[in-house]
Amino acid sequence: MDRRTCLGLLLAAGTTLSTVTLGGGDRWPVAAPAALPRGAGSFLNICAHPDDDLYFLNPDVLQALDCGCPVTSVYLTAGEADGINAAQGAGHGDHPVDFAAYAAARQEGIRSAYAMMATGDRDSPWQRSLHELAGVPVELAVLAAAPHVTLLDLNIRAQLGRSGPAASRLEWLWTGRRERQDYLRPTGSLLPGPGRLDREQLLGILAELLDRTRPTVVRTLDPAPEHLHADGGSLAYSDHDDHRHAAYFALEAARRHARTADRPVQVQSYRGYFNRYWPRNLSPRVYGRKFTFLDVYGWADARPCAESYGCGDLQVGTVARDKRYGRSQTYRYPGTTTWLASQPTGGLAAFAVFAGRALLWSGGPDAWGAPADLGGDGLVPHLEVVSGMDGRLHLFGLRQLIEARRERQVVVHAAQAWPGGPFTGWEELGNPDGDGVRARELGLPTAAAGPDGLLTVFTRDFRRGVSLRTQLAGGGWGPWTALPGEGLRDALVAATAGDRTDLYAVTARELLRWRRDSPSATFGEPERVLSAPLDGTLSLVRTRPGTAAPVLVGHADGAAFGLVDGDTVRTLRANGGTGPLAGVICDGMTHLLRRNDSGGVDLSFPLPAGRRPRWWPTGALFTGAPAAALDGAGRPVAAIVGVDGRLWTCRLGGSPQAAEWRAADAPPL
């Protein structure tokens, strides 16, 4: 759905601005369009610094604004750095140090960027007001011409260049190393002055924001960034430590909110600086548009400015494009394309993770029941669904439990008690790297069912290779075993055909395959299947049971993808977009779907073998990855989980122009 369509619907509906009362008579503005396009949601973005959302969450933020969805962005730190608002390399020693002024310049820049994204006018005015959350005064900025757009700065001192007793970082607040942290008053702010807040106050602020804004989706940064190198017992990470701890605070607030809310929220995490080492995935058009707003934030156009501190972040300035981590937008947990599955009883099952817990919808495209809660506290939004030889469905996920001084990441497994029956609970399968800091980077599991009925689960490990565990005939699981090969991205898929199991993985430029010829054999060395600049995504085309499944691998820049069918490799035209493709084969015709450059769904016209796909845009904004499967009658069905928190499905078969997306009758819980 493009900007013109979304905004046309919104203008026809009109917008409203209302208020709700907080304690002490304080009134908090709550703005939303009176009627949103179907499938629209609302968003709370929790970032460490002004510009994190522009670099790492965009184009998702922009797509939400294009559709007029309510968006609230909160920045935990002031990001005052060295206190100098001057271009990098411009002789910082010649400029005065003013932390409050530099923080104000960054906030002026982010307001201008959001005004430009939401209205097309970077100078569109804001209404600024003072409020109190969790006993802490906060300043709120509401975009007057689009009052469903709200920005909030908590101004916690970052002091990135300092250490020792004067240092003040989100990590210290999270772990309790320091009981309270300073926040500053940016120049020109409505705040009465600087102050201090503690860990529970920060969590209380986020909890109140969740209560007041009622988002359907919380977006934050990467809670488990990858290491760059390991020297002895010391690890150097790829991301800013404040990004990681901002994510910790966001995840904990979402978990607490889920205990009392009438509906849980979806949580998405985005890779940060590691994007510079990740294959680029944005089309040139989206990349260019994204950096237009970073130029506004950085005051790169040197537009007239009445503020003494400046109207943007000159340390970003004209060099935004030089920071390679903006070339991509990648989810830390992108989700699988297997979460829609057929049941031997004839219906379909669809799975999702909301605020750390798994949900199950049962039914079909024409009649879904209300979702059931499958539990699984601490799950990341990734569920691999595998059908066993006996018809039971198996779920594999990653449990991430983050506490003030302890973290655990383990692979978990749940299974139906009988085909079509209830799930019996979650068992922990452990972590190939144990329980230390190396375990933090546990990869996303994939699994395969062998002809002997035993399951094998695969995951990426700390060395960026693959480790696996296989069920034992007498019960339980064998030990974790490492396969040869390193340098892998966090995308694995496994396919079985007869006695053979093939495991696929991608590096930045290669698609690799390991093969096991029978359940009693072992996997050998990886073989190279494809060489090309890749985007880090990988998925299987769904087929009838027992049929070899082709593999879909994304290429850089969203322009193409690879279709691997046995030893045949074809490069086909994509239509931009990001994330893994989902596919299903029915009557010799392949149906494909993928997130497009507008955030909706591109469906391919039915694709005969050897033909190039043609694409048609459909659907609404959604989270995670799309899915496709055959229903009990062998008919192809596509599915997404919308940003509104509802399951949306449509039948495939004819022209995608005729595809009709239908929502499940009840929202989650």
C-alpha positions as CSV (number, residue, x, y, z in Angstrom):
1,M,0.0,0.0,0.0
2,D,1.6,3.2,-1.1
3,R,1.7,6.6,0.6
4,R,-1.0,8.1,-1.7
5,T,-3.4,5.3,-1.1
6,C,-2.8,5.3,2.7
7,L,-3.1,9.0,3.1
8,G,-6.1,9.2,0.8
9,L,-8.0,6.8,3.1
10,L,-6.9,8.8,6.2
11,L,-7.9,12.2,4.8
12,A,-11.3,10.7,3.9
13,A,-11.6,9.5,7.5
14,G,-10.2,12.6,9.2
15,T,-8.1,12.6,12.4
16,T,-8.9,13.2,16.0
17,L,-6.8,14.4,18.9
18,S,-7.9,13.5,22.4
19,T,-6.3,13.4,25.8
20,V,-6.2,11.0,28.8
21,T,-5.6,12.0,32.3
22,L,-2.5,10.9,34.2
23,G,-1.9,11.1,37.9
24,G,-1.8,14.6,39.4
25,G,-4.1,16.0,36.7
26,D,-1.5,15.8,34.0
27,R,-3.0,15.3,30.6
28,W,-1.3,13.2,27.9
29,P,-2.2,13.8,24.3
30,V,-3.3,10.6,22.5
31,A,-3.7,11.1,18.8
32,A,-4.8,8.7,16.1
33,P,-6.7,8.8,12.8
34,A,-10.4,8.3,13.3
35,A,-10.3,5.5,10.9
36,L,-7.2,3.6,9.7
37,P,-6.9,1.5,6.6
38,R,-7.7,-2.1,7.4
39,G,-4.7,-3.9,8.8
40,A,-3.1,-0.8,10.1
41,G,-1.4,-0.8,13.6
42,S,0.3,1.5,16.0
43,F,4.0,1.7,16.9
44,L,6.2,2.5,19.9
45,N,9.9,2.8,18.8
46,I,12.3,2.5,21.8
47,C,15.8,3.6,20.8
48,A,19.0,4.6,22.6
49,H,19.8,7.8,20.6
50,P,18.2,10.2,18.2
51,D,18.9,8.8,14.7
52,D,18.9,5.1,15.7
53,D,15.5,4.8,14.1
54,L,16.6,6.6,10.9
55,Y,19.6,4.3,10.5
56,F,18.3,1.0,11.7
57,L,14.5,1.0,11.8
58,N,13.9,2.7,8.5
59,P,12.3,2.1,6.1
60,D,9.8,0.4,8.5
61,V,9.2,3.7,10.3
62,L,8.7,5.5,7.1
63,Q,6.2,2.9,5.8
64,A,4.2,3.3,9.0
65,L,4.1,7.1,8.6
66,D,3.2,6.7,4.9
67,C,0.0,4.8,6.0
68,G,-0.8,7.3,8.8
69,C,-0.3,4.9,11.6
70,P,0.2,6.3,15.1
71,V,3.9,6.4,15.8
72,T,5.6,7.3,19.1
73,S,9.4,7.3,19.2
74,V,11.3,7.5,22.5
75,Y,15.0,8.1,22.9
76,L,16.5,6.9,26.2
77,T,19.8,8.9,26.1
78,A,20.7,12.5,25.2
79,G,23.4,11.2,22.9
80,E,25.5,14.2,23.9
81,A,28.8,12.4,22.9
82,D,31.7,14.9,23.2
83,G,29.3,17.9,23.3
84,I,30.5,19.4,20.0
85,N,28.1,20.0,17.1
86,A,30.6,20.1,14.3
87,A,31.4,18.0,11.3
88,Q,33.7,15.1,11.9
89,G,37.3,16.0,11.0
90,A,36.5,19.7,11.4
91,G,38.9,20.2,14.3
92,H,36.7,19.5,17.3
93,G,39.3,21.1,19.6
94,D,38.5,24.5,18.0
95,H,34.8,24.2,19.0
96,P,33.3,24.8,22.5
97,V,32.0,21.8,24.4
98,D,28.3,22.2,25.3
99,F,26.6,18.9,26.0
100,A,23.1,20.5,26.5
101,A,23.4,22.3,23.2
102,Y,24.6,19.3,21.2
103,A,21.7,17.2,22.6
104,A,19.3,20.0,21.6
105,A,20.7,20.0,18.1
106,R,20.2,16.3,17.7
107,Q,16.6,16.6,18.9
108,E,16.0,19.5,16.5
109,G,17.3,17.3,13.7
110,I,15.1,14.3,14.6
111,R,12.0,16.5,14.7
112,S,12.8,17.9,11.3
113,A,13.4,14.4,9.9
114,Y,10.0,13.2,11.2
115,A,8.2,16.3,10.0
116,M,9.7,15.6,6.6
117,M,8.7,12.0,6.6
118,A,5.2,12.6,7.8
119,T,4.2,15.8,6.0
120,G,6.8,16.5,3.4
121,D,7.7,19.7,5.2
122,R,10.8,19.6,7.4
123,D,9.8,22.9,9.0
124,S,6.3,21.7,10.0
125,P,5.8,22.9,13.6
126,W,5.7,20.8,16.7
127,Q,3.6,21.3,19.9
128,R,5.9,20.7,22.9
129,S,4.6,20.2,26.4
130,L,5.8,19.0,29.8
131,H,4.4,15.9,31.5
132,E,5.3,13.4,34.2
133,L,5.8,9.7,33.8
134,A,6.8,7.4,36.7
135,G,7.5,10.5,38.8
136,V,9.9,11.9,36.2
137,P,9.3,15.1,34.2
138,V,9.5,14.5,30.4
139,E,9.0,16.7,27.4
140,L,6.7,15.6,24.7
141,A,6.7,16.8,21.1
142,V,3.6,16.3,18.9
143,L,3.6,17.1,15.2
144,A,0.9,19.7,14.8
145,A,0.0,18.7,11.2
146,A,0.0,15.0,12.0
147,P,-0.8,14.7,15.7
148,H,-0.5,10.9,15.6
149,V,3.3,11.4,15.5
150,T,5.0,11.9,18.9
151,L,8.6,12.1,20.0
152,L,9.9,11.8,23.5
153,D,13.5,12.3,24.8
154,L,14.5,11.0,28.3
155,N,18.0,12.6,28.0
156,I,19.9,10.1,30.1
157,R,23.6,11.1,30.1
158,A,25.6,9.0,27.7
159,Q,29.0,10.6,28.0
160,L,30.4,8.2,25.5
161,G,34.0,9.3,25.8
162,R,34.3,9.0,29.5
163,S,34.9,6.2,32.0
164,G,35.4,5.8,35.7
165,P,33.2,7.2,38.4
166,A,31.8,10.0,36.2
167,A,30.6,7.7,33.4
168,S,26.9,7.2,33.0
169,R,25.7,4.5,30.7
170,L,22.5,2.5,30.2
171,E,24.5,-0.7,31.0
172,W,25.2,0.6,34.5
173,L,21.5,1.4,35.1
174,W,20.4,-2.0,33.8
175,T,22.9,-4.0,35.9
176,G,22.5,-1.9,39.0
177,R,26.2,-0.9,39.0
178,R,24.9,2.6,39.5
179,E,21.6,3.0,41.4
180,R,20.6,6.3,39.7
181,Q,21.7,8.0,36.5
182,D,21.8,11.6,35.6
183,Y,19.7,13.1,32.8
184,L,20.4,16.5,31.4
185,R,18.3,19.4,30.3
186,P,18.9,20.2,26.6
187,T,19.2,23.9,25.7
188,G,15.7,25.3,25.2
189,S,13.9,22.4,26.7
190,L,10.8,22.8,28.8
191,L,12.3,20.6,31.5
192,P,12.7,22.4,34.8
193,G,16.3,21.3,35.0
194,P,18.6,18.2,35.0
195,G,17.8,15.3,37.3
196,R,18.3,11.7,38.1
197,L,16.3,8.5,37.6
198,D,16.7,4.9,38.6
199,R,16.2,1.6,36.9
200,E,12.6,1.0,38.0
201,Q,11.7,4.6,37.0
202,L,13.0,4.0,33.5
203,L,11.0,0.8,33.2
204,G,8.0,2.6,34.7
205,I,8.2,5.3,32.1
206,L,8.3,2.7,29.3
207,A,5.4,0.8,31.0
208,E,3.3,4.0,31.1
209,L,4.1,4.7,27.5
210,L,2.9,1.2,26.6
211,D,-0.3,1.8,28.6
212,R,-0.9,5.3,27.1
213,T,0.0,4.7,23.4
214,R,-1.4,1.1,23.2
215,P,1.0,0.0,20.4
216,T,0.4,-3.1,18.5
217,V,4.1,-3.3,17.7
218,V,7.2,-2.3,19.8
219,R,10.3,-1.8,17.8
220,T,13.8,-1.7,19.3
221,L,17.4,-2.5,18.8
222,D,19.5,-5.6,18.9
223,P,19.7,-7.4,22.3
224,A,22.3,-9.9,21.1
225,P,24.8,-8.2,18.7
226,E,27.5,-10.3,17.1
227,H,31.1,-10.1,18.1
228,L,33.8,-8.7,15.8
229,H,36.6,-10.7,17.3
230,A,37.6,-12.6,20.4
231,D,41.0,-11.9,21.9
232,G,41.6,-14.4,24.8
233,G,38.7,-13.9,27.2
234,S,37.7,-10.5,25.8
235,L,35.0,-9.9,23.2
236,A,34.7,-6.9,21.0
237,Y,31.1,-6.4,19.8
238,S,29.9,-5.0,16.6
239,D,27.3,-2.7,18.1
240,H,27.0,0.2,20.5
241,D,26.5,-1.0,24.1
242,D,23.7,1.5,24.6
243,H,21.8,-0.1,21.7
244,R,21.9,-3.5,23.4
245,H,20.8,-2.1,26.8
246,A,18.0,0.0,25.2
247,A,16.8,-3.3,23.8
248,Y,17.0,-4.9,27.2
249,F,14.8,-2.2,28.7
250,A,12.3,-2.4,25.8
251,L,12.0,-6.2,26.1
252,E,11.5,-6.1,29.9
253,A,8.9,-3.3,29.6
254,A,7.0,-5.3,26.9
255,R,7.1,-8.4,29.1
256,R,5.7,-6.5,32.1
257,H,3.1,-4.9,29.9
258,A,1.9,-8.3,28.6
259,R,1.0,-9.4,32.1
260,T,-1.7,-6.8,32.5
261,A,-2.6,-5.7,29.0
262,D,-5.8,-6.8,27.3
263,R,-3.7,-7.8,24.3
264,P,0.0,-8.6,24.0
265,V,2.2,-6.7,21.6
266,Q,4.6,-7.9,18.9
267,V,8.2,-7.0,19.4
268,Q,10.7,-6.5,16.6
269,S,14.5,-6.1,17.1
270,Y,16.8,-4.5,14.5
271,R,20.4,-5.1,13.8
272,G,22.6,-2.0,14.5
273,Y,26.2,-1.3,13.5
274,F,26.6,-5.0,12.4
275,N,24.7,-4.0,9.3
276,R,27.9,-2.7,7.9
277,Y,29.1,-6.3,7.7
278,W,25.8,-7.7,6.6
279,P,24.9,-7.9,2.9
280,R,23.0,-4.8,1.7
281,N,19.3,-5.5,1.1
282,L,17.6,-2.2,0.3
283,S,16.7,-1.4,-3.3
284,P,18.4,1.8,-4.7
285,R,15.0,3.6,-4.6
286,V,14.4,2.8,-0.9
287,Y,18.1,3.5,0.0
288,G,17.9,6.9,-1.6
289,R,14.7,7.8,0.1
290,K,16.0,6.6,3.5
291,F,19.1,8.8,3.3
292,T,17.1,11.9,2.3
293,F,15.8,12.0,5.8
294,L,19.2,11.3,7.4
295,D,20.4,14.3,5.4
296,V,17.6,16.4,7.0
297,Y,18.6,15.1,10.5
298,G,22.2,15.9,9.9
299,W,21.5,19.4,8.7
300,A,23.4,18.5,5.5
301,D,21.5,21.1,3.5
302,A,22.7,24.0,5.8
303,R,19.2,25.4,5.7
304,P,18.6,28.6,7.6
305,C,18.4,28.1,11.4
306,A,17.4,30.4,14.1
307,E,18.7,28.2,16.9
308,S,22.2,29.0,18.3
309,Y,23.0,25.3,18.8
310,G,22.0,24.4,15.2
311,C,19.2,22.6,13.5
312,G,20.7,19.1,13.2
313,D,23.5,16.7,14.0
314,L,26.6,18.0,12.2
315,Q,28.6,15.0,13.3
316,V,26.3,13.0,10.9
317,G,26.0,16.0,8.5
318,T,27.0,15.2,5.0
319,V,28.6,11.8,5.8
320,A,25.5,9.8,6.6
321,R,26.0,7.7,3.4
322,D,29.6,6.9,4.4
323,K,28.3,4.9,7.4
324,R,27.7,1.6,5.7
325,Y,25.4,0.3,8.4
326,G,22.6,2.3,6.8
327,R,22.7,0.4,3.6
328,S,20.5,-2.4,5.1
329,Q,17.5,-2.9,7.4
330,T,17.7,-6.3,8.9
331,Y,15.6,-7.9,11.7
332,R,17.7,-9.6,14.4
333,Y,15.0,-12.3,14.4
334,P,13.4,-12.2,10.9
335,G,11.1,-15.2,11.5
336,T,10.6,-18.3,9.4
337,T,8.4,-19.0,6.4
338,T,7.3,-22.3,7.9
339,W,4.9,-20.9,10.6
340,L,1.8,-21.8,8.5
341,A,1.4,-25.6,8.4
342,S,-1.3,-28.1,7.3
343,Q,-2.7,-30.6,9.8
344,P,-3.6,-34.2,9.1
345,T,-7.1,-33.3,10.3
346,G,-7.5,-31.2,7.2
347,G,-7.2,-27.7,8.7
348,L,-4.3,-25.3,9.0
349,A,-2.2,-24.1,11.9
350,A,-0.6,-20.7,12.1
351,F,1.9,-19.7,14.8
352,A,3.4,-16.4,16.0
353,V,5.2,-15.0,19.0
354,F,3.8,-12.0,21.0
355,A,5.9,-10.5,23.8
356,G,7.8,-13.8,24.3
357,R,4.8,-16.2,24.1
358,A,3.7,-18.4,21.3
359,L,0.2,-18.2,19.8
360,L,-1.6,-20.8,17.7
361,W,-4.5,-20.1,15.3
362,S,-6.3,-23.2,14.1
363,G,-8.8,-23.4,11.2
364,G,-8.5,-22.2,7.7
365,P,-8.6,-19.2,5.4
366,D,-12.4,-19.0,5.7
367,A,-12.8,-19.7,9.4
368,W,-10.1,-19.2,12.0
369,G,-10.7,-19.7,15.7
370,A,-9.4,-17.4,18.4
371,P,-5.7,-17.9,19.0
372,A,-4.6,-20.2,21.8
373,D,-1.7,-19.3,24.2
374,L,1.1,-22.0,23.9
375,G,3.3,-20.3,26.6
376,G,7.1,-20.4,26.2
377,D,8.2,-17.4,28.1
378,G,11.1,-15.5,26.6
379,L,10.7,-16.7,23.0
380,V,12.1,-14.5,20.3
381,P,9.8,-14.0,17.3
382,H,11.0,-17.1,15.4
383,L,9.2,-20.4,15.2
384,E,10.4,-23.3,13.0
385,V,7.4,-25.6,12.3
386,V,8.2,-29.2,11.2
387,S,5.8,-32.0,10.5
388,G,7.0,-35.3,11.9
389,M,6.6,-38.7,10.1
390,D,3.6,-39.5,12.4
391,G,1.8,-36.2,11.4
392,R,2.5,-34.4,14.7
393,L,3.7,-30.8,14.4
394,H,6.9,-29.8,16.2
395,L,8.0,-26.2,17.1
396,F,11.6,-25.1,17.5
397,G,12.4,-21.7,18.9
398,L,14.9,-19.7,20.8
399,R,14.3,-18.7,24.5
400,Q,16.1,-15.5,25.6
401,L,15.9,-14.7,29.3
402,I,17.6,-11.4,30.1
403,E,17.9,-10.3,33.8
404,A,20.0,-7.6,35.4
405,R,23.0,-9.8,35.9
406,R,22.2,-12.9,34.0
407,E,21.4,-13.9,30.5
408,R,20.3,-17.3,29.0
409,Q,19.8,-18.3,25.4
410,V,18.7,-21.8,24.6
411,V,16.9,-23.8,21.8
412,V,13.5,-25.0,22.9
413,H,11.1,-27.6,21.4
414,A,7.4,-28.3,21.8
415,A,5.4,-31.0,20.1
416,Q,1.8,-32.1,19.7
417,A,0.7,-35.0,21.9
418,W,-0.9,-36.6,18.8
419,P,-1.6,-35.4,15.2
420,G,-3.9,-32.4,15.5
421,G,-3.8,-32.5,19.3
422,P,-2.6,-30.1,22.0
423,F,1.0,-29.1,22.5
424,T,2.6,-30.7,25.6
425,G,4.9,-27.9,26.7
426,W,8.5,-26.7,26.0
427,E,11.7,-28.6,26.6
428,E,15.1,-26.9,26.6
429,L,17.6,-28.4,24.2
430,G,20.5,-26.2,25.4
431,N,23.1,-24.2,23.7
432,P,26.1,-25.5,21.8
433,D,28.2,-22.8,23.5
434,G,27.1,-23.5,27.0
435,D,26.0,-20.7,29.4
436,G,28.9,-18.1,29.1
437,V,29.0,-14.9,27.1
438,R,29.6,-16.9,23.9
439,A,26.1,-18.3,24.3
440,R,24.6,-14.9,23.8
441,E,25.0,-15.2,20.0
442,L,22.9,-18.4,19.7
443,G,21.5,-18.6,16.2
444,L,17.9,-19.3,15.0
445,P,17.1,-23.0,14.8
446,T,15.9,-24.9,11.8
447,A,15.0,-28.6,11.9
448,A,14.2,-31.6,9.7
449,A,12.4,-34.9,10.3
450,G,14.2,-38.0,9.0
451,P,12.6,-41.1,7.4
452,D,13.2,-42.9,10.7
453,G,10.9,-40.4,12.5
454,L,13.7,-38.8,14.4
455,L,14.3,-35.0,14.3
456,T,17.5,-33.1,13.8
457,V,17.8,-29.5,14.9
458,F,20.4,-27.1,13.5
459,T,21.6,-23.7,14.8
460,R,24.4,-21.3,14.1
461,D,26.9,-21.2,16.9
462,F,29.4,-18.6,18.3
463,R,32.1,-19.4,15.7
464,R,29.5,-18.6,13.0
465,G,29.4,-22.3,12.0
466,V,26.6,-24.9,12.4
467,S,25.9,-27.2,15.4
468,L,23.3,-29.9,15.5
469,R,21.5,-32.3,17.8
470,T,19.6,-35.4,16.8
471,Q,16.9,-37.3,18.6
472,L,17.8,-40.7,19.9
473,A,15.8,-43.8,19.1
474,G,15.5,-44.6,22.8
475,G,14.4,-41.1,23.8
476,G,16.2,-37.9,24.5
477,W,18.7,-36.1,22.3
478,G,22.3,-36.7,21.4
479,P,25.1,-34.2,22.1
480,W,25.7,-31.0,20.2
481,T,27.9,-31.7,17.2
482,A,29.7,-29.0,15.1
483,L,29.8,-29.2,11.3
484,P,32.8,-28.0,9.2
485,G,32.5,-24.5,7.9
486,E,32.4,-20.9,9.3
487,G,31.5,-17.4,8.3
488,L,27.7,-18.1,8.1
489,R,24.9,-15.6,8.3
490,D,22.1,-16.5,10.7
491,A,19.8,-18.2,8.1
492,L,19.6,-22.0,7.8
493,V,17.1,-24.3,6.1
494,A,17.0,-28.1,6.1
495,A,15.2,-30.2,3.5
496,T,14.6,-34.0,3.3
497,A,13.9,-36.1,0.3
498,G,13.8,-39.9,0.9
499,D,16.7,-40.9,3.1
500,R,18.7,-37.7,2.3
501,T,18.8,-34.5,4.3
502,D,20.3,-31.3,2.9
503,L,21.2,-28.4,5.1
504,Y,21.7,-24.9,3.4
505,A,23.3,-21.8,4.7
506,V,24.5,-18.5,3.3
507,T,27.7,-16.4,3.7
508,A,27.9,-12.9,2.3
509,R,28.6,-14.2,-1.2
510,E,27.9,-18.0,-1.2
511,L,25.1,-20.5,-0.8
512,L,26.5,-23.6,0.9
513,R,25.0,-27.1,1.2
514,W,25.8,-30.0,3.6
515,R,24.4,-33.4,2.7
516,R,23.6,-36.5,4.8
517,D,22.6,-39.5,2.6
518,S,20.8,-41.4,5.4
519,P,19.9,-41.0,9.1
520,S,22.8,-43.2,10.1
521,A,25.3,-41.2,8.1
522,T,27.1,-38.0,9.0
523,F,27.2,-34.6,7.2
524,G,30.3,-34.0,5.1
525,E,32.1,-30.9,4.1
526,P,30.0,-28.1,2.7
527,E,29.7,-27.6,-1.1
528,R,29.3,-24.3,-2.9
529,V,25.9,-24.1,-4.7
530,L,25.8,-20.5,-5.7
531,S,28.2,-17.5,-5.8
532,A,26.7,-14.0,-5.8
533,P,26.3,-11.0,-3.6
534,L,23.5,-12.2,-1.3
535,D,21.1,-10.4,1.2
536,G,21.4,-13.0,4.0
537,T,17.9,-14.6,3.6
538,L,17.1,-18.2,2.9
539,S,13.9,-20.2,2.7
540,L,12.3,-23.4,1.3
541,V,9.4,-23.6,-1.2
542,R,6.6,-25.7,0.4
543,T,5.7,-28.9,-1.4
544,R,3.7,-32.0,-0.8
545,P,5.2,-34.3,1.8
546,G,8.0,-36.5,0.5
547,T,8.8,-34.1,-2.4
548,A,12.1,-32.4,-2.7
549,A,11.8,-28.7,-1.8
550,P,13.5,-26.0,-3.9
551,V,15.5,-23.3,-2.0
552,L,15.0,-19.6,-2.3
553,V,18.0,-17.3,-1.6
554,G,17.8,-13.5,-1.8
555,H,20.4,-11.4,-3.7
556,A,21.7,-8.0,-2.7
557,D,19.7,-4.8,-3.3
558,G,16.4,-6.7,-3.7
559,A,16.6,-6.9,-7.5
560,A,16.9,-10.7,-7.8
561,F,16.7,-14.0,-6.0
562,G,18.1,-17.5,-6.6
563,L,15.8,-20.6,-7.1
564,V,17.8,-23.8,-6.4
565,D,16.1,-27.0,-7.4
566,G,18.4,-29.9,-6.9
567,D,21.5,-29.1,-8.9
568,T,19.7,-26.5,-11.0
569,V,20.2,-22.9,-10.1
570,R,18.3,-20.1,-11.7
571,T,18.5,-16.3,-11.0
572,L,15.1,-14.7,-11.3
573,R,13.9,-11.1,-11.1
574,A,12.5,-9.9,-7.7
575,N,10.7,-6.6,-7.3
576,G,12.7,-4.9,-4.6
577,G,11.6,-5.6,-1.0
578,T,13.4,-7.2,2.0
579,G,13.2,-10.4,4.0
580,P,12.9,-14.0,3.0
581,L,10.6,-15.1,0.1
582,A,7.9,-17.6,0.9
583,G,6.8,-20.1,-1.7
584,V,4.5,-23.1,-2.4
585,I,4.1,-25.4,-5.3
586,C,0.7,-26.7,-6.4
587,D,0.0,-28.6,-9.7
588,G,3.4,-27.8,-11.0
589,M,3.0,-24.0,-10.5
590,T,5.1,-22.0,-8.0
591,H,3.5,-19.2,-6.0
592,L,5.8,-16.7,-4.3
593,L,5.4,-13.8,-1.9
594,R,7.6,-11.3,-0.2
595,R,7.6,-8.0,1.6
596,N,7.8,-5.2,-1.0
597,D,9.4,-1.8,-0.9
598,S,6.2,-0.3,0.5
599,G,6.0,-2.8,3.4
600,G,3.0,-4.7,1.9
601,V,3.0,-8.1,0.1
602,D,4.1,-8.8,-3.4
603,L,2.5,-11.9,-4.9
604,S,3.8,-13.6,-8.0
605,F,1.6,-14.7,-10.8
606,P,1.6,-18.5,-10.9
607,L,5.0,-19.4,-12.1
608,P,5.5,-22.4,-14.4
609,A,9.0,-24.1,-14.4
610,G,11.5,-22.1,-16.3
611,R,9.4,-18.9,-16.4
612,R,10.3,-15.5,-14.9
613,P,7.9,-14.2,-12.2
614,R,5.6,-11.2,-12.5
615,W,4.6,-9.5,-9.3
616,W,1.5,-7.8,-8.0
617,P,1.4,-5.7,-4.8
618,T,-1.3,-6.7,-2.2
619,G,-1.9,-6.8,1.5
620,A,-1.2,-4.5,4.4
621,L,1.9,-3.9,6.6
622,F,3.0,-7.0,8.4
623,T,5.7,-8.2,10.8
624,G,8.2,-11.0,10.5
625,A,8.2,-13.1,7.3
626,P,5.3,-14.2,5.1
627,A,4.3,-17.9,4.9
628,A,2.7,-20.2,2.4
629,A,1.4,-23.8,2.6
630,L,-1.0,-26.3,1.1
631,D,-4.3,-26.8,3.0
632,G,-5.9,-30.1,3.7
633,A,-7.4,-30.1,0.2
634,G,-4.0,-29.4,-1.4
635,R,-4.9,-25.8,-2.2
636,P,-2.2,-23.1,-1.8
637,V,-2.7,-20.5,1.0
638,A,-0.6,-17.4,1.9
639,A,-0.4,-15.9,5.4
640,I,1.0,-12.8,7.2
641,V,0.7,-11.5,10.7
642,G,-0.3,-7.9,10.3
643,V,1.0,-5.0,12.3
644,D,-2.5,-4.8,13.7
645,G,-1.8,-8.1,15.5
646,R,-4.2,-10.2,13.4
647,L,-3.6,-13.2,11.3
648,W,-4.3,-12.5,7.6
649,T,-4.6,-15.2,5.0
650,C,-5.6,-15.5,1.3
651,R,-6.0,-18.3,-1.2
652,L,-3.6,-18.5,-4.1
653,G,-4.3,-20.1,-7.4
654,G,-5.5,-17.6,-10.0
655,S,-4.4,-14.1,-10.7
656,P,-2.9,-12.3,-7.6
657,Q,-5.0,-9.3,-8.7
658,A,-8.0,-11.3,-7.4
659,A,-6.4,-12.3,-4.1
660,E,-8.6,-11.4,-1.1
661,W,-6.9,-11.1,2.2
662,R,-9.1,-12.0,5.2
663,A,-8.4,-11.4,8.9
664,A,-8.9,-14.0,11.6
665,D,-12.2,-13.1,13.5
666,A,-10.5,-12.3,16.8
667,P,-7.4,-10.3,17.6
668,P,-4.8,-12.1,19.7
669,L,-6.2,-12.9,23.2
